[in-house]
């Protein structure tokens, strides 16, 4: 068993780590950006837990791209899909599940977990420190309950039904499809940037570099919000025009 994940601000990593520790403490966890190691682990394991943050009721393009580029890996693999969300996921797990099934995977379950909002440059969904702590505690309880059932062989099926598919499609995905059909070119870096290099170090796509003492973005942003949430000068934005709050999982624990 292995867990493969994309995590921008720590939410997804925490959820997958906790779930797998309770299901099989010997399971390895590999971030999806460690491409070579992720492929090797998928090749040598029959059960794969794939976790990622939901983006507009869709799977992040980075995850979709990984699945498609390595389509031969999935034949006969048992895959459990897990997503984290700020408010609404619809069929966040189902989006990846349908693609994986196309390449021969057997989908054994799905779990969608509400976590603190991670979109740092938007005022929507922002909550107090105490409310975010409560959300994490509730998520941990859900993960414990899910792990207990999984150990019995009863896998949750969240986001995999036809109803969930329709909810995700008409609730968000149709209206925001353009934002998730490829990598984003819209990352913005202000003059507040001091060229510290933290964003370039943390970017899972290698999309950022330092040139002439400033951060420069290419056209392969995965919209994970890692750079925005870690920039010490709040110099980076994507969906909004200014950073409202830098939300990272460790802030609330």
Helices and strands as residue ranges (DSSP letters): E 2-5, H 11-23, E 28-31, H 35-43, E 47-53, H 61-69, G 71-73, E 78-85, H 92-102, E 106-114, H 129-151, H 162-168, I 169-173, H 174-180, E 188-189, H 198-202, E 208-211, E 214-217, H 226-230, E 236-237, G 249-252
